[in-house]
Amino acid sequence: MDAETTVAELTIERASEVTGLCQQALDLPEDAAEARSLVATLWERASDDRTVRVFGAYRDDELVGVLISSVAGADGRTGHVDLVAVHPRRRRQGIGRILVGHAERALADLGAVEVLLAGNPPHYAWPGVDVRYTPAICLALALGYTQDRTAWNMTADLSYDGSPALRSTQAAEARLAGQGVSVRRAEPADLPALAAFARATFGGSWDAELAGSLGRPDAGCHLAERDGELLGFAAYGSSRPSWFGPMGTAPAAEGSGIGGVLLRRCLADQRAAGIGTAQIGWVGPVPFYSRSAGARIERVFFLYRKSLDQTMTDE
Ligand SMILES: CC(C)(COP(=O)(O)OP(=O)(O)OC[C@H]1O[C@@H](n2cnc3c(N)ncnc32)[C@H](O)[C@@H]1OP(=O)(O)O)[C@@H](O)C(=O)NCCC(=O)NCCS
C-alpha cells in the first residue's frame, strides 16, 4: 500500500458519506442521480441476506474512494465487487487498485475462491461494468480479470405522450377480461403467492426482488390472474426506481398479451413518478420489449471474473 492511502472498513452509519462520494464519482448521470438507491440496495437492504463488506480509501482523513463487496450463494465461494468508485480528482493514483486488492483479500478470508465484477442478484446496481465506464474496464484488465459474459439493458422512453412505452392498455385489458383474465396492482399480501408462482414457473428465486417491489415507495408490481390463479406479474423499482423487472408470464398464457399489459402498467407508474426513461434490466427477450414498449438496447455491460488462487500465486 502506498504511504498516503489508508483503507478502513466502513459500517452502515457511514452510508450517507458513501452515497455522497458516489454522487461525485459515478460519471454516468443516471447512476449519480440514483446513488442513494444504489447504496441502499447494495448495502443497507442486502445486508439482511448476505455478507456485505464496505471499504473506504482515505487520504488525510478525506474519503476519496469506496468499494462495496459481497459474498453470495449457499457455499460462499463466489465474491463480488458490487461497486467501486474513486473521486474524479484522485484518479490514476492507485486508489482503485488498492481498494480492489483489499476487497479480494477480505473476500478470500470469507472463503471466496473467485471474485466477479458483476451484479449479485437480487441486490445489484448493474449487471456488470457499463462499457462507458472505460477506466473501470481498464482497471479490471490491469488487475487480471477476464471478461466472461456480456449483458445489456433496454431503455423505454417515458418522456413524451405518444411514446410506444406509454400506449394505453385499456383495449388489451378489455380483451383479457373477455377471457376471464383480470389485471391489478399487487399488494404486499400477494407476496407469498407471487414468490411461489415465480419459483414454480421460472425456477429461480425472485423472492427478494418481489419483496423489494411491494409496499415500498418508488416501486410496484402488477399481476394477472384467472379464477384466483396467477398467470403473470411485472415488477419495478426493487433495486433502483428507474429500473424495471423482473417479470414473467406462465408459459400456458404466453402470446395472450398479458406481458405487454403488465409491462406498460409498470412503465405508466414509473412515468407518473417522474421518471423520463426506464431501464429494463439485464434483458432477456429483446423482441418482446421492442414490440411491447418500443424499447431499445442501450446500456451494455461486461461481466468479469478472476480466480483468487491466481491472486495468491501472483503475490
Ligand atoms: C474505475 C475507477 C474506480 C478506477 O480508480 P483509480 O483509482 O483511478 O484506478 P487506479 O489508479 O488504481 O488504476 C489502476 C490501473 O487501472 C488502469 N486504469 C485505471 N484508469 C484508467 C484509465 N482512465 N485509462 C487506462 N487505464 C486505466 C491502469 O492500468 C491503472 O494502472 P496505472 O495507473 O499504473 O497504469 C475510477 O476511474 C472511477 O471511480 N470511475 C467511475 C466509477 C466507475 O466506473 N466505477 C465502476 C463501476 S462500479
The ligand as a Gaussian input file, in Angstrom:
#p B3LYP/6-31G(d) Opt

LIG

0 1
 C      -12.656000       2.845000     -12.194000
 C      -12.045000       3.676000     -11.078000
 C      -12.599000       3.202000      -9.737000
 C      -10.519000       3.482000     -11.113000
 O       -9.958000       4.099000      -9.942000
 P       -8.473000       4.703000      -9.945000
 O       -8.117000       4.960000      -8.531000
 O       -8.379000       5.828000     -10.882000
 O       -7.629000       3.461000     -10.506000
 P       -6.055000       3.192000     -10.279000
 O       -5.329000       4.491000     -10.227000
 O       -5.874000       2.301000      -9.113000
 O       -5.696000       2.415000     -11.592000
 C       -5.147000       1.114000     -11.588000
 C       -4.900000       0.680000     -13.022000
 O       -6.122000       0.612000     -13.742000
 C       -5.920000       1.041000     -15.088000
 N       -6.666000       2.299000     -15.328000
 C       -7.411000       2.974000     -14.433000
 N       -7.965000       4.055000     -15.028000
 C       -7.554000       4.042000     -16.310000
 C       -7.781000       4.883000     -17.423000
 N       -8.536000       6.004000     -17.323000
 N       -7.204000       4.568000     -18.604000
 C       -6.401000       3.483000     -18.710000
 N       -6.145000       2.646000     -17.684000
 C       -6.712000       2.939000     -16.503000
 C       -4.434000       1.297000     -15.221000
 O       -3.818000       0.099000     -15.599000
 C       -4.064000       1.655000     -13.798000
 O       -2.717000       1.429000     -13.506000
 P       -1.622000       2.561000     -13.899000
 O       -2.164000       3.879000     -13.459000
 O       -0.406000       2.130000     -13.157000
 O       -1.476000       2.494000     -15.379000
 C      -12.345000       5.182000     -11.301000
 O      -11.985000       5.539000     -12.630000
 C      -13.782000       5.551000     -11.087000
 O      -14.192000       5.835000      -9.963000
 N      -14.585000       5.591000     -12.184000
 C      -16.006000       5.923000     -12.080000
 C      -16.796000       4.883000     -11.335000
 C      -16.740000       3.537000     -12.020000
 O      -16.543000       3.413000     -13.214000
 N      -16.974000       2.509000     -11.251000
 C      -17.089000       1.172000     -11.810000
 C      -18.489000       0.799000     -11.909000
 S      -18.923000       0.016000     -10.388000

